[in-house]
Amino acid sequence: MKTFVILSDSHGRNKRAFQKLLPLFAENDYIVHLGDGSSDMREVFSEYPQKTYICRGNCDFSYGEEEFVIEAERVRILCCHGHKWGVKSGVSRLAAHAKEMGCEVALYGHTHRAAVEEEGGVLCVNPGALGDYAEPSYCYLVVHGDKPTAAIVKL
């Protein structure tokens, strides 16, 4: 079993919400930030470089990767910010891209709205926004064998 803490859209705001998550970083297998505030993760990456993964969002200019795939147990997970796949208009393009990449899960941000939905056989998960302009939330994802289970957690 592998566990993930997934964040997005912190935009350098709401340090208090971010501080609440620090104890979780130590006890989980993966820490993923899906962009827009990727530089907020510099210290976390310094402390946990082997398990921290960071995407670059449309408001990030130099820190993080465009997209990447994580393989956990028997599940392939696409991680991206989502803006290039038009997620504000739905997740069908993102799900199709994830399938092309051989992924069963697609993690994305950008919309600032938490969501867990299945599209075309792909589990699409948005952890919501950690910034101070919305009700802060993150996603706790568990992968057990070939089964991913996502839960949105409000802070």
N, C-alpha and C positions, 0 to 999 in steps of 0.2 A: 504494500500500500504506500502511495506517495501523496503528500499534501502540499497544497499551494496557497499562498496569500497573494491575491491579485489586486493591484491598484491601478488607477488611471486618473488623469486630469486633475492633478494636484495643483498645477499652475503656480507653485511657489507660495501657496496660501495655506491657511489653517494648519499651522505647525502643531497645534494642540491635538488635532485628530491624528496627525502623523505620529506624534509621540505615543499615543495610545497603542499603536501597532508595533512599536519596537519590540516588546516581549514576544510577539508572535513570530517575528523574523527568526529568532534563535531556534524555535521549536519546530519549524516547518521545513520541508525538503526543498521547496522552491519559493522564490520571491520574484514576482513579475510586476513591472510597471509598464503600462501600455501607452505611455507618452503624454505629452503636454504637462511638463513639469519633470521631465526625465532627470534634470540636474538636481532635483530634490533627493535623488537616490545615490548621490556620490558617496556619502558617508556609509550608507548601507552596503554599497558595493565594496567599499574599502574593508568593511568588517566581514562580509560574507561573499567574497568574489566567486566562490565555487558554486553558489546557488542563486545568485542574483542575475536576472535577465531584464534588459531595459530596451524598450522601443523608443523611437523618435517620433513625436507627433507633429502635427502641422504648425504648432507654436514652438517647437524645439528646433534649434538650428545646428547643433553640433554634437549632441550627446545621445547615444543610443543607436540601435540598428533599425533599419527600415521595417523589416519583419524577420521572423525566424520561426523554426519548428523545434519544439521540445518533444522528445520521446520519453514517456513515463510509463513504466510497465509495458503494456501492449497497446498504448494509445498514443497517437500522434496529434500534437496540439499546435495549431497555427497561432502565432501571436503577432498582432499588428495594431496600429492606432485605429484604422478603419476608414479614415478620410478618403483614401484612394479607392475604396470600394463602395462609396456612396451610402454609408450606413445610416445617414440621417433620413434616407428614403426607404430603408428596409435592409434586410440582411441577405437577400437572395444572391447578389453578386459576390458577397463575401463567402457565403456557403459554397458557391460554385468554385471559387478560387481554392478554398480549403480542400474540396474534393479533388481538384486537379493536383494538389500537393500531397494527396494521400492522407489527409487529416480527418479525424472524426470529431474534433473540437476546434472552434475558432474563437479566440479571445480578442476583444476589441474594445475601444473606448470611444472618444470623440463626441458622442451625443450627450454626455453627462447624465444619462438615464440608465439606471440599472435594469438589466434584462437577462433572462435565461429562457431561450426558446430553441426549438428544433426547426431546422429548415433543410429540406432535402436530405435528411439523414445525418446532418451535421448539427451538433450541439453548439449554438452560438451564445456566447456569454459576454455581457458588458458589466463590469463591476460597479458602474456608476462613477461619480466624481468624488474626489477627496477634498476638493477646494471648498472655500467658505461661502460660495454663492448658491449652494444646493445642500440638501440633507446629505452629509458625508456617508459614503458606504464603500465597502470593498467586497470581494468575492473570496470565499473559502472553497477550494476545489479539492476533491479527493478522487484519486484514480486507484481503483482496486482491480488488478488484472486488466480486463478489457472494458471496465465500466467506469465512466466518469460521472461524478455527482457534484453539482454546483449549488452553492447557497449564497445568497446576497445577505450581507450583515450590515445593518445600520449602526453608525457610531453615535 
